[in-house]
Amino acid sequence: MNAIKDTAKKFTKGLFKPDNKLSLIPNWLSFSRVIGGIAIPFITYTNAPLSLLFGSITFLAVSDFLDGLAARKIAKEETAEGAMLDAVSDKIFSILLILGILPILPIFAINGVLEGVISIINAKLLSSGGKPKSNILGKVKIWPLSIALILGYLALAIQNLNVAGITNETLLTISTLLSAGTIPLQAINIKQYYDKYQTNQKQNEIKEEKEEKIENQTLNEKTKEKQKTPKLLLDKSSHQAIFYEIPKEEKIDEKGYSYTKKSKH
């Protein structure tokens, strides 16, 4: 829970108070996809101008490329907050668009569930001290999924489409096929993220074992040192002389009886 709270703070810091003010540009480019995930369904279902829908789709399509470029060229650095914003924004963008298209194309429910599993694994990785980050396959599979979603929204927004033999039904069919084709990529991506989570768990266990071993060694050394320390005792008669208490030695006399002998110095 603390790790999730820390991530929320980093998320907020990246959007409003980054150490490098120029990082606001790539960070907000990443976050624009969250805004777009809300805007596109709203534009589609309210019959807003198609130019607004096309403009939003075009901008969001290039934002995933522009945020990394802006981080390298403008901010001159790629920060942990920026990487986290990029990964989280991609995930929220996909899930919001999937939720919006479900009434028309229920097959996207499978994509939504798989994206949700990826989010849960990354959340568990984060809570265990790991650092979730989009990998190459995660970036690759977002493209066919995004195209499938965009085609679905276009089919909804453009009424009675018939351009060069392309109709609304054609767009919905292509969208469905791309959605189905993305499912194996998502499944592989889940395996990759889960392996990363498992590796992080093993590293944590090894770290805990080392710390426990060091703690036990320290405790044993202190115990041995304490046992080696001689005890200074007052002589009962004079109350002045001292002697060292030597460990007791067990002896056996001629008759086979055992007795304990204590040496004094």
C-alpha positions as CSV (number, residue, x, y, z in Angstrom):
1,M,0.0,0.0,0.0
2,N,2.8,2.4,0.8
3,A,4.4,1.7,-2.6
4,I,1.1,2.5,-4.3
5,K,0.9,5.8,-2.4
6,D,4.4,6.7,-3.3
7,T,3.6,6.0,-6.9
8,A,0.6,8.3,-6.7
9,K,2.8,11.0,-5.3
10,K,5.3,10.5,-8.1
11,F,2.5,10.6,-10.6
12,T,1.3,13.9,-9.2
13,K,4.9,15.3,-9.0
14,G,5.6,14.4,-12.6
15,L,2.5,16.3,-13.7
16,F,2.8,19.4,-11.6
17,K,6.2,19.7,-9.8
18,P,9.0,17.7,-11.6
19,D,12.5,18.5,-10.6
20,N,13.2,19.5,-14.2
21,K,10.4,21.9,-15.4
22,L,11.0,20.9,-19.0
23,S,9.8,17.4,-18.1
24,L,6.3,18.8,-17.9
25,I,6.2,18.6,-21.7
26,P,6.8,14.8,-22.1
27,N,4.9,14.1,-19.0
28,W,1.7,15.9,-20.1
29,L,2.1,14.3,-23.6
30,S,1.8,10.9,-21.9
31,F,-1.1,12.0,-19.7
32,S,-2.9,13.3,-22.7
33,R,-3.8,9.7,-23.5
34,V,-5.8,9.5,-20.3
35,I,-7.7,12.6,-21.3
36,G,-8.2,11.1,-24.8
37,G,-9.5,7.8,-23.3
38,I,-12.4,9.9,-21.9
39,A,-12.8,12.3,-24.8
40,I,-13.0,9.8,-27.7
41,P,-16.1,7.9,-26.4
42,F,-17.7,11.2,-25.4
43,I,-17.1,12.7,-28.9
44,T,-18.4,9.5,-30.6
45,Y,-21.6,9.1,-28.6
46,T,-22.5,12.8,-28.7
47,N,-22.2,13.0,-32.5
48,A,-19.6,15.7,-32.2
49,P,-18.0,16.9,-35.5
50,L,-15.9,14.2,-37.2
51,S,-13.0,16.7,-37.6
52,L,-12.8,16.8,-33.8
53,L,-12.7,13.0,-33.6
54,F,-10.1,12.6,-36.4
55,G,-8.0,15.4,-34.8
56,S,-8.1,13.7,-31.4
57,I,-7.2,10.3,-32.8
58,T,-4.3,11.7,-34.8
59,F,-2.8,13.6,-31.9
60,L,-3.1,10.6,-29.5
61,A,-1.6,8.3,-32.2
62,V,1.6,10.3,-32.3
63,S,1.7,11.2,-28.6
64,D,3.2,7.8,-27.7
65,F,6.1,8.7,-29.9
66,L,6.4,12.3,-29.0
67,D,6.6,11.9,-25.2
68,G,9.8,9.9,-25.4
69,L,11.3,12.2,-28.1
70,A,10.4,15.3,-26.0
71,A,12.0,13.7,-22.9
72,R,15.3,13.1,-24.8
73,K,15.4,16.3,-26.9
74,I,13.7,18.9,-24.7
75,A,14.0,17.8,-21.1
76,K,17.4,16.1,-21.9
77,E,16.6,13.2,-19.5
78,E,14.3,10.3,-19.1
79,T,13.0,10.2,-15.5
80,A,11.4,7.5,-13.4
81,E,8.3,9.6,-13.1
82,G,8.1,10.0,-16.9
83,A,8.5,6.2,-17.5
84,M,5.8,5.5,-14.9
85,L,3.4,8.1,-16.4
86,D,3.9,6.6,-19.9
87,A,3.1,3.1,-18.7
88,V,0.1,4.0,-16.6
89,S,-1.3,6.4,-19.2
90,D,-1.1,3.7,-21.9
91,K,-3.0,1.3,-19.6
92,I,-5.7,3.7,-18.6
93,F,-6.2,4.8,-22.2
94,S,-6.7,1.3,-23.4
95,I,-9.1,0.3,-20.6
96,L,-11.2,3.5,-21.0
97,L,-11.6,3.0,-24.8
98,I,-12.4,-0.7,-24.3
99,L,-15.2,0.1,-21.8
100,G,-16.6,2.6,-24.3
101,I,-16.8,0.2,-27.2
102,L,-18.2,-2.9,-25.3
103,P,-21.9,-2.2,-26.1
104,I,-21.1,-2.5,-29.8
105,L,-18.2,-5.0,-29.9
106,P,-18.3,-7.3,-26.8
107,I,-15.2,-9.2,-28.0
108,F,-13.2,-6.4,-26.5
109,A,-14.2,-7.6,-23.0
110,I,-11.4,-10.3,-23.4
111,N,-8.9,-7.6,-24.2
112,G,-10.1,-5.6,-21.2
113,V,-9.8,-8.5,-18.9
114,L,-6.2,-9.2,-20.1
115,E,-5.2,-5.6,-19.7
116,G,-6.7,-5.7,-16.2
117,V,-4.5,-8.7,-15.4
118,I,-1.5,-6.9,-16.6
119,S,-2.4,-3.9,-14.4
120,I,-2.9,-6.2,-11.3
121,I,0.5,-7.9,-11.9
122,N,2.2,-4.5,-12.2
123,A,0.4,-3.3,-9.1
124,K,1.7,-6.3,-7.2
125,L,5.2,-5.7,-8.6
126,L,5.0,-2.1,-7.4
127,S,3.8,-3.0,-3.9
128,S,6.7,-5.5,-3.5
129,G,9.3,-2.8,-4.3
130,G,9.6,-3.5,-8.1
131,K,9.5,-0.9,-10.9
132,P,6.8,-1.6,-13.5
133,K,7.8,-0.4,-16.9
134,S,6.4,-0.9,-20.4
135,N,8.5,-3.4,-22.4
136,I,8.8,-3.7,-26.1
137,L,5.9,-6.2,-26.6
138,G,3.8,-4.0,-24.4
139,K,4.4,-1.1,-26.8
140,V,3.9,-3.3,-29.9
141,K,0.6,-4.8,-28.9
142,I,-0.9,-1.5,-28.0
143,W,-0.9,-0.5,-31.7
144,P,-3.2,-3.2,-33.1
145,L,-5.4,-2.8,-30.0
146,S,-5.6,1.0,-30.5
147,I,-6.2,0.7,-34.2
148,A,-9.0,-1.9,-33.5
149,L,-10.6,0.4,-31.0
150,I,-10.3,3.5,-33.3
151,L,-11.9,1.7,-36.2
152,G,-14.7,0.6,-34.0
153,Y,-15.3,4.2,-32.9
154,L,-15.1,5.4,-36.5
155,A,-17.7,2.9,-37.5
156,L,-20.0,4.3,-34.8
157,A,-19.3,7.9,-35.6
158,I,-19.7,7.8,-39.4
159,Q,-23.3,6.9,-40.3
160,N,-24.0,5.0,-43.6
161,L,-20.3,4.9,-44.5
162,N,-19.6,3.6,-48.1
163,V,-16.3,4.7,-49.4
164,A,-14.6,2.5,-52.0
165,G,-16.6,-0.4,-50.9
166,I,-15.7,0.2,-47.2
167,T,-18.8,0.2,-45.0
168,N,-19.5,0.5,-41.3
169,E,-19.7,-3.3,-41.2
170,T,-16.3,-3.6,-42.9
171,L,-14.7,-1.4,-40.2
172,L,-16.4,-3.4,-37.4
173,T,-15.2,-6.7,-39.0
174,I,-11.6,-5.4,-39.2
175,S,-11.8,-4.1,-35.7
176,T,-13.0,-7.5,-34.4
177,L,-10.2,-9.3,-36.2
178,L,-7.5,-7.0,-34.8
179,S,-9.0,-7.4,-31.4
180,A,-8.8,-11.2,-31.7
181,G,-5.3,-10.9,-33.0
182,T,-4.1,-8.8,-30.1
183,I,-5.2,-11.4,-27.5
184,P,-2.2,-13.7,-28.0
185,L,0.1,-10.7,-27.7
186,Q,-1.5,-9.8,-24.5
187,A,-1.2,-13.3,-23.2
188,I,2.5,-13.3,-23.9
189,N,2.9,-9.9,-22.3
190,I,1.2,-11.2,-19.2
191,K,3.7,-14.0,-19.0
192,Q,6.6,-11.5,-19.3
193,Y,5.2,-9.3,-16.6
194,Y,4.5,-12.2,-14.3
195,D,8.1,-13.6,-14.8
196,K,9.4,-10.1,-13.9
197,Y,7.2,-10.2,-10.8
198,Q,8.5,-13.7,-9.8
199,T,12.1,-12.6,-10.4
200,N,11.5,-9.6,-8.1
201,Q,10.0,-11.9,-5.4
202,K,13.0,-14.2,-5.6
203,Q,15.4,-11.3,-5.3
204,N,13.4,-10.0,-2.2
205,E,13.6,-13.5,-0.6
206,I,17.4,-13.7,-1.2
207,K,17.8,-10.3,0.2
208,E,15.7,-11.2,3.3
209,E,17.7,-14.5,3.8
210,K,21.0,-12.6,3.6
211,E,19.8,-10.0,6.1
212,E,18.5,-12.8,8.4
213,K,21.8,-14.7,8.1
214,I,23.8,-11.5,9.0
215,E,21.6,-10.9,11.9
216,N,22.0,-14.4,13.2
217,Q,25.8,-14.3,12.8
218,T,25.9,-11.0,14.7
219,L,23.8,-12.5,17.5
220,N,25.9,-15.6,17.7
221,E,29.1,-13.6,17.8
222,K,27.7,-11.5,20.7
223,T,26.7,-14.7,22.5
224,K,30.1,-16.2,22.1
225,E,31.8,-13.0,23.2
226,K,29.6,-12.9,26.3
227,Q,30.5,-16.6,27.2
228,K,34.2,-15.9,26.8
229,T,34.1,-12.9,29.2
230,P,35.5,-14.1,32.6
231,K,33.5,-13.4,35.7
232,L,35.2,-11.5,38.6
233,L,34.0,-12.8,41.9
234,L,34.8,-11.7,45.5
235,D,36.4,-14.2,47.8
236,K,34.0,-15.1,50.5
237,S,36.5,-14.8,53.3
238,S,38.3,-11.5,52.5
239,H,35.9,-9.9,50.1
240,Q,38.9,-8.5,48.4
241,A,40.6,-11.1,46.3
242,I,39.2,-12.0,42.9
243,F,39.3,-15.2,40.9
244,Y,38.3,-16.3,37.4
245,E,35.5,-18.8,37.2
246,I,36.8,-21.6,34.9
247,P,34.4,-24.0,33.2
248,K,33.7,-27.1,35.3
249,E,35.5,-30.3,34.4
250,E,33.9,-33.7,35.0
251,K,36.2,-36.4,36.4
252,I,35.8,-40.0,37.1
253,D,37.5,-41.5,40.3
254,E,38.9,-45.0,40.7
255,K,35.6,-46.4,41.8
256,G,33.8,-45.2,38.7
257,Y,32.0,-42.3,40.4
258,S,31.9,-39.0,38.5
259,Y,32.5,-35.7,40.2
260,T,33.0,-32.1,39.2
261,K,36.2,-30.2,39.8
262,K,36.4,-26.4,39.8
263,S,39.7,-24.7,39.3
264,K,40.4,-21.4,40.9
265,H,43.1,-18.8,40.1
